[in-house]
Amino acid sequence: MHAKKLTISIKTSSLKFIGEYLKVHGFKTRSQVIEKAIALLREQELESDSREAAEENEPLSELPVAEHLKEKD
């Protein structure tokens, strides 16, 4: 893994949270906590995109289906 150094400004309350999270969850560095947060944001975006795509395709499920293709009880 190749890492680049980044300087950011962050609220004191967020920095305290990162420090507490680090201790409670066994991370070694604040960078690891921030990487975890970014991974969760990526995951959230992918889930949101998937939901939106499913919603866009939803009308397809409402198209009439030939009787012989419908499931029989």
N, CA, C and O atoms as a printed pandas DataFrame, in Angstrom:
     atom_number atom_name residue_name chain_id  residue_number  x_coord  y_coord  z_coord
0              1         N          MET        A               1    0.842   -1.176    0.000
1              2        CA          MET        A               1    0.000    0.000    0.000
2              3         C          MET        A               1    0.888    1.241    0.000
3              4         O          MET        A               1    1.820    1.357    0.796
4              5         N          HIS        A               2    0.587    2.143   -0.888
5              6        CA          HIS        A               2    1.336    3.387   -0.962
6              7         C          HIS        A               2    0.513    4.483   -0.301
7              8         O          HIS        A               2   -0.654    4.677   -0.641
8              9         N          ALA        A               3    1.109    5.190    0.630
9             10        CA          ALA        A               3    0.391    6.237    1.358
10            11         C          ALA        A               3    0.990    7.596    1.037
11            12         O          ALA        A               3    2.189    7.723    0.789
12            13         N          LYS        A               4    0.153    8.585    1.045
13            14        CA          LYS        A               4    0.588    9.969    0.873
14            15         C          LYS        A               4    0.239   10.721    2.137
15            16         O          LYS        A               4   -0.769   10.441    2.785
16            17         N          LYS        A               5    1.065   11.658    2.474
17            18        CA          LYS        A               5    0.833   12.469    3.658
18            19         C          LYS        A               5   -0.147   13.586    3.306
19            20         O          LYS        A               5   -0.073   14.171    2.225
20            21         N          LEU        A               6   -1.067   13.876    4.231
21            22        CA          LEU        A               6   -2.089   14.881    4.023
22            23         C          LEU        A               6   -2.247   15.691    5.300
23            24         O          LEU        A               6   -2.316   15.124    6.390
24            25         N          THR        A               7   -2.302   16.978    5.177
25            26        CA          THR        A               7   -2.528   17.839    6.335
26            27         C          THR        A               7   -3.958   18.351    6.255
27            28         O          THR        A               7   -4.368   18.912    5.239
28            29         N          ILE        A               8   -4.717   18.157    7.331
29            30        CA          ILE        A               8   -6.105   18.613    7.353
30            31         C          ILE        A               8   -6.380   19.383    8.643
31            32         O          ILE        A               8   -5.664   19.255    9.637
32            33         N          SER        A               9   -7.431   20.175    8.591
33            34        CA          SER        A               9   -7.928   20.836    9.800
34            35         C          SER        A               9   -9.196   20.110   10.208
35            36         O          SER        A               9  -10.049   19.812    9.373
36            37         N          ILE        A              10   -9.312   19.831   11.488
37            38        CA          ILE        A              10  -10.453   19.060   11.975
38            39         C          ILE        A              10  -10.893   19.622   13.323
39            40         O          ILE        A              10  -10.069   20.070   14.120
40            41         N          LYS        A              11  -12.186   19.593   13.563
41            42        CA          LYS        A              11  -12.708   20.101   14.829
42            43         C          LYS        A              11  -12.153   19.296   15.993
43            44         O          LYS        A              11  -11.897   18.098   15.872
44            45         N          THR        A              12  -11.972   19.966   17.112
45            46        CA          THR        A              12  -11.451   19.310   18.314
46            47         C          THR        A              12  -12.339   18.149   18.727
47            48         O          THR        A              12  -11.837   17.103   19.138
48            49         N          SER        A              13  -13.654   18.319   18.624
49            50        CA          SER        A              13  -14.573   17.245   19.010
50            51         C          SER        A              13  -14.392   16.012   18.125
51            52         O          SER        A              13  -14.478   14.882   18.606
52            53         N          SER        A              14  -14.144   16.226   16.846
53            54        CA          SER        A              14  -13.909   15.097   15.943
54            55         C          SER        A              14  -12.590   14.412   16.254
55            56         O          SER        A              14  -12.491   13.186   16.200
56            57         N          LEU        A              15  -11.588   15.196   16.576
57            58        CA          LEU        A              15  -10.286   14.638   16.922
58            59         C          LEU        A              15  -10.375   13.805   18.201
59            60         O          LEU        A              15   -9.758   12.744   18.302
60            61         N          LYS        A              16  -11.144   14.290   19.174
61            62        CA          LYS        A              16  -11.345   13.525   20.414
62            63         C          LYS        A              16  -12.057   12.208   20.112
63            64         O          LYS        A              16  -11.698   11.159   20.647
64            65         N          PHE        A              17  -13.075   12.278   19.247
65            66        CA          PHE        A              17  -13.802   11.064   18.876
66            67         C          PHE        A              17  -12.864   10.051   18.225
67            68         O          PHE        A              17  -12.902    8.863   18.544
68            69         N          ILE        A              18  -12.023   10.530   17.314
69            70        CA          ILE        A              18  -11.056    9.646   16.638
70            71         C          ILE        A              18  -10.144    8.984   17.662
71            72         O          ILE        A              18   -9.873    7.786   17.575
72            73         N          GLY        A              19   -9.669    9.761   18.631
73            74        CA          GLY        A              19   -8.801    9.213   19.672
74            75         C          GLY        A              19   -9.491    8.156   20.512
75            76         O          GLY        A              19   -8.899    7.124   20.826
76            77         N          GLU        A              20  -10.749    8.411   20.880
77            78        CA          GLU        A              20  -11.514    7.443   21.677
78            79         C          GLU        A              20  -11.810    6.197   20.857
79            80         O          GLU        A              20  -11.679    5.077   21.350
80            81         N          TYR        A              21  -12.206    6.391   19.615
81            82        CA          TYR        A              21  -12.510    5.262   18.733
82            83         C          TYR        A              21  -11.272    4.393   18.551
83            84         O          TYR        A              21  -11.352    3.165   18.577
84            85         N          LEU        A              22  -10.144    5.037   18.370
85            86        CA          LEU        A              22   -8.868    4.351   18.206
86            87         C          LEU        A              22   -8.613    3.410   19.383
87            88         O          LEU        A              22   -8.281    2.240   19.189
88            89         N          LYS        A              23   -8.768    3.920   20.593
89            90        CA          LYS        A              23   -8.511    3.117   21.797
90            91         C          LYS        A              23   -9.507    1.980   21.953
91            92         O          LYS        A              23   -9.121    0.842   22.223
92            93         N          VAL        A              24  -10.788    2.287   21.783
93            94        CA          VAL        A              24  -11.847    1.296   22.006
94            95         C          VAL        A              24  -11.784    0.159   20.990
95            96         O          VAL        A              24  -12.033   -0.997   21.331
96            97         N          HIS        A              25  -11.455    0.486   19.749
97            98        CA          HIS        A              25  -11.501   -0.512   18.680
98            99         C          HIS        A              25  -10.135   -1.063   18.290
99           100         O          HIS        A              25  -10.027   -1.812   17.320
100          101         N          GLY        A              26   -9.103   -0.707   19.026
101          102        CA          GLY        A              26   -7.790   -1.314   18.830
102          103         C          GLY        A              26   -7.012   -0.854   17.606
103          104         O          GLY        A              26   -6.124   -1.566   17.138
104          105         N          PHE        A              27   -7.325    0.302   17.091
105          106        CA          PHE        A              27   -6.529    0.831   15.988
106          107         C          PHE        A              27   -5.212    1.357   16.550
107          108         O          PHE        A              27   -5.128    1.725   17.722
108          109         N          LYS        A              28   -4.194    1.387   15.708
109          110        CA          LYS        A              28   -2.883    1.846   16.158
110          111         C          LYS        A              28   -2.654    3.325   15.863
111          112         O          LYS        A              28   -1.899    3.996   16.566
112          113         N          THR        A              29   -3.311    3.828   14.818
113          114        CA          THR        A              29   -3.091    5.223   14.431
114          115         C          THR        A              29   -4.409    5.912   14.088
115          116         O          THR        A              29   -5.407    5.260   13.782
116          117         N          ARG        A              30   -4.389    7.237   14.145
117          118        CA          ARG        A              30   -5.560    8.013   13.739
118          119         C          ARG        A              30   -5.819    7.823   12.243
119          120         O          ARG        A              30   -6.964    7.846   11.792
120          121         N          SER        A              31   -4.757    7.640   11.497
121          122        CA          SER        A              31   -4.914    7.409   10.062
122          123         C          SER        A              31   -5.749    6.161    9.782
123          124         O          SER        A              31   -6.559    6.149    8.855
124          125         N          GLN        A              32   -5.553    5.118   10.576
125          126        CA          GLN        A              32   -6.335    3.899   10.401
126          127         C          GLN        A              32   -7.820    4.155   10.659
127          128         O          GLN        A              32   -8.679    3.613    9.963
128          129         N          VAL        A              33   -8.110    4.972   11.649
129          130        CA          VAL        A              33   -9.506    5.309   11.954
130          131         C          VAL        A              33  -10.120    6.082   10.791
131          132         O          VAL        A              33  -11.250    5.813   10.385
132          133         N          ILE        A              34   -9.379    7.028   10.268
133          134        CA          ILE        A              34   -9.875    7.833    9.148
134          135         C          ILE        A              34  -10.050    6.964    7.902
135          136         O          ILE        A              34  -11.019    7.142    7.163
136          137         N          GLU        A              35   -9.130    6.029    7.656
137          138        CA          GLU        A              35   -9.269    5.094    6.537
138          139         C          GLU        A              35  -10.534    4.252    6.693
139          140         O          GLU        A              35  -11.237    4.001    5.714
140          141         N          LYS        A              36  -10.825    3.818    7.915
141          142        CA          LYS        A              36  -12.036    3.051    8.192
142          143         C          LYS        A              36  -13.274    3.893    7.878
143          144         O          LYS        A              36  -14.226    3.400    7.274
144          145         N          ALA        A              37  -13.259    5.153    8.285
145          146        CA          ALA        A              37  -14.381    6.048    8.020
146          147         C          ALA        A              37  -14.593    6.223    6.518
147          148         O          ALA        A              37  -15.730    6.225    6.046
148          149         N          ILE        A              38  -13.512    6.369    5.776
149          150        CA          ILE        A              38  -13.610    6.524    4.320
150          151         C          ILE        A              38  -14.160    5.251    3.687
151          152         O          ILE        A              38  -14.977    5.317    2.769
152          153         N          ALA        A              39  -13.719    4.102    4.168
153          154        CA          ALA        A              39  -14.220    2.827    3.649
154          155         C          ALA        A              39  -15.725    2.711    3.892
155          156         O          ALA        A              39  -16.462    2.247    3.022
156          157         N          LEU        A              40  -16.177    3.130    5.065
157          158        CA          LEU        A              40  -17.606    3.083    5.360
158          159         C          LEU        A              40  -18.394    4.044    4.478
159          160         O          LEU        A              40  -19.502    3.721    4.048
160          161         N          LEU        A              41  -17.838    5.213    4.207
161          162        CA          LEU        A              41  -18.489    6.163    3.299
162          163         C          LEU        A              41  -18.588    5.584    1.888
163          164         O          LEU        A              41  -19.615    5.728    1.225
164          165         N          ARG        A              42  -17.526    4.934    1.435
165          166        CA          ARG        A              42  -17.557    4.295    0.107
166          167         C          ARG        A              42  -18.641    3.227    0.055
167          168         O          ARG        A              42  -19.403    3.150   -0.909
168          169         N          GLU        A              43  -18.704    2.411    1.090
169          170        CA          GLU        A              43  -19.702    1.350    1.165
170          171         C          GLU        A              43  -21.113    1.941    1.138
171          172         O          GLU        A              43  -21.994    1.436    0.443
172          173         N          GLN        A              44  -21.311    2.999    1.891
173          174        CA          GLN        A              44  -22.604    3.671    1.945
174          175         C          GLN        A              44  -22.986    4.209    0.557
175          176         O          GLN        A              44  -24.140    4.093    0.144
176          177         N          GLU        A              45  -22.035    4.785   -0.148
177          178        CA          GLU        A              45  -22.287    5.305   -1.500
178          179         C          GLU        A              45  -22.664    4.172   -2.456
179          180         O          GLU        A              45  -23.589    4.312   -3.255
180          181         N          LEU        A              46  -21.946    3.050   -2.372
181          182        CA          LEU        A              46  -22.250    1.918   -3.239
182          183         C          LEU        A              46  -23.648    1.385   -2.961
183          184         O          LEU        A              46  -24.389    1.066   -3.892
184          185         N          GLU        A              47  -24.014    1.285   -1.681
185          186        CA          GLU        A              47  -25.351    0.820   -1.324
186          187         C          GLU        A              47  -26.416    1.788   -1.829
187          188         O          GLU        A              47  -27.460    1.366   -2.326
188          189         N          SER        A              48  -26.152    3.073   -1.701
189          190        CA          SER        A              48  -27.087    4.087   -2.170
190          191         C          SER        A              48  -27.248    3.997   -3.695
191          192         O          SER        A              48  -28.361    4.050   -4.218
192          193         N          ASP        A              49  -26.127    3.861   -4.387
193          194        CA          ASP        A              49  -26.175    3.731   -5.847
194          195         C          ASP        A              49  -26.943    2.481   -6.259
195          196         O          ASP        A              49  -27.712    2.515   -7.219
196          197         N          SER        A              50  -26.741    1.382   -5.544
197          198        CA          SER        A              50  -27.434    0.133   -5.851
198          199         C          SER        A              50  -28.931    0.279   -5.625
199          200         O          SER        A              50  -29.734   -0.200   -6.425
200          201         N          ARG        A              51  -29.308    0.947   -4.527
201          202        CA          ARG        A              51  -30.731    1.180   -4.243
202          203         C          ARG        A              51  -31.367    2.027   -5.342
203          204         O          ARG        A              51  -32.464    1.731   -5.813
204          205         N          GLU        A              52  -30.665    3.081   -5.741
205          206        CA          GLU        A              52  -31.184    3.954   -6.798
206          207         C          GLU        A              52  -31.354    3.190   -8.102
207          208         O          GLU        A              52  -32.355    3.363   -8.798
208          209         N          ALA        A              53  -30.392    2.353   -8.434
209          210        CA          ALA        A              53  -30.484    1.563   -9.662
210          211         C          ALA        A              53  -31.662    0.604   -9.586
211          212         O          ALA        A              53  -32.379    0.418  -10.569
212          213         N          ALA        A              54  -31.861    0.000   -8.431
213          214        CA          ALA        A              54  -32.981   -0.924   -8.257
214          215         C          ALA        A              54  -34.309   -0.184   -8.382
215          216         O          ALA        A              54  -35.258   -0.692   -8.980
216          217         N          GLU        A              55  -34.370    1.006   -7.820
217          218        CA          GLU        A              55  -35.602    1.796   -7.897
218          219         C          GLU        A              55  -35.889    2.206   -9.338
219          220         O          GLU        A              55  -37.047    2.241   -9.752
220          221         N          GLU        A              56  -34.838    2.517  -10.107
221          222        CA          GLU        A              56  -35.021    2.872  -11.510
222          223         C          GLU        A              56  -35.534    1.688  -12.313
223          224         O          GLU        A              56  -36.279    1.866  -13.277
224          225         N          ASN        A              57  -35.140    0.479  -11.924
225          226        CA          ASN        A              57  -35.557   -0.725  -12.636
226          227         C          ASN        A              57  -36.873   -1.278  -12.124
227          228         O          ASN        A              57  -37.435   -2.188  -12.735
228          229         N          GLU        A              58  -37.371   -0.758  -11.031
229          230        CA          GLU        A              58  -38.593   -1.264  -10.425
230          231         C          GLU        A              58  -39.770   -1.305  -11.385
231          232         O          GLU        A              58  -40.510   -2.288  -11.373
232          233         N          PRO        A              59  -39.986   -0.285  -12.219
233          234        CA          PRO        A              59  -41.131   -0.357  -13.125
234          235         C          PRO        A              59  -41.113   -1.588  -14.028
235          236         O          PRO        A              59  -42.167   -2.043  -14.470
236          237         N          LEU        A              60  -39.931   -2.131  -14.305
237          238        CA          LEU        A              60  -39.852   -3.337  -15.128
238          239         C          LEU        A              60  -40.579   -4.500  -14.481
239          240         O          LEU        A              60  -41.141   -5.342  -15.182
240          241         N          SER        A              61  -40.580   -4.563  -13.170
241          242        CA          SER        A              61  -41.249   -5.654  -12.478
242          243         C          SER        A              61  -42.757   -5.531  -12.562
243          244         O          SER        A              61  -43.477   -6.483  -12.262
244          245         N          GLU        A              62  -43.237   -4.371  -12.967
245          246        CA          GLU        A              62  -44.682   -4.167  -13.060
246          247         C          GLU        A              62  -45.208   -4.416  -14.474
247          248         O          GLU        A              62  -46.409   -4.291  -14.710
248          249         N          LEU        A              63  -44.337   -4.762  -15.410
249          250        CA          LEU        A              63  -44.772   -5.050  -16.765
250          251         C          LEU        A              63  -45.611   -6.320  -16.764
251          252         O          LEU        A              63  -45.355   -7.232  -15.978
252          253         N          PRO        A              64  -46.607   -6.386  -17.635
253          254        CA          PRO        A              64  -47.420   -7.616  -17.693
254          255         C          PRO        A              64  -46.553   -8.805  -18.110
255          256         O          PRO        A              64  -45.676   -8.691  -18.967
256          257         N          VAL        A              65  -46.820   -9.927  -17.490
257          258        CA          VAL        A              65  -46.060  -11.144  -17.775
258          259         C          VAL        A              65  -47.025  -12.150  -18.374
259          260         O          VAL        A              65  -48.150  -12.308  -17.900
260          261         N          ALA        A              66  -46.583  -12.814  -19.398
261          262        CA          ALA        A              66  -47.430  -13.840  -20.018
262          263         C          ALA        A              66  -47.801  -14.881  -18.965
263          264         O          ALA        A              66  -46.989  -15.239  -18.112
264          265         N          GLU        A              67  -49.031  -15.356  -19.039
265          266        CA          GLU        A              67  -49.535  -16.308  -18.038
266          267         C          GLU        A              67  -48.639  -17.528  -17.884
267          268         O          GLU        A              67  -48.468  -18.025  -16.771
268          269         N          HIS        A              68  -48.068  -18.019  -18.970
269          270        CA          HIS        A              68  -47.242  -19.224  -18.878
270          271         C          HIS        A              68  -45.894  -18.968  -18.221
271          272         O          HIS        A              68  -45.189  -19.921  -17.886
272          273         N          LEU        A              69  -45.510  -17.688  -18.024
273          274        CA          LEU        A              69  -44.255  -17.376  -17.365
274          275         C          LEU        A              69  -44.432  -17.138  -15.874
275          276         O          LEU        A              69  -43.453  -17.161  -15.129
276          277         N          LYS        A              70  -45.651  -16.912  -15.428
277          278        CA          LYS        A              70  -45.902  -16.662  -14.018
278          279         C          LYS        A              70  -45.688  -17.925  -13.214
279          280         O          LYS        A              70  -45.911  -19.033  -13.702
280          281         N          GLU        A              71  -45.248  -17.748  -11.964
281          282        CA          GLU        A              71  -45.076  -18.911  -11.091
282          283         C          GLU        A              71  -46.427  -19.476  -10.738
283          284         O          GLU        A              71  -47.392  -18.739  -10.536
284          285         N          LYS        A              72  -46.489  -20.762  -10.668
285          286        CA          LYS        A              72  -47.727  -21.427  -10.263
286          287         C          LYS        A              72  -47.646  -21.758   -8.796
287          288         O          LYS        A              72  -46.607  -22.194   -8.298
288          289         N          ASP        A              73  -48.758  -21.545   -8.099
289          290        CA          ASP        A              73  -48.807  -21.821   -6.645
290          291         C          ASP        A              73  -48.791  -23.277   -6.347
291          292         O          ASP        A              73  -48.827  -23.669   -5.180
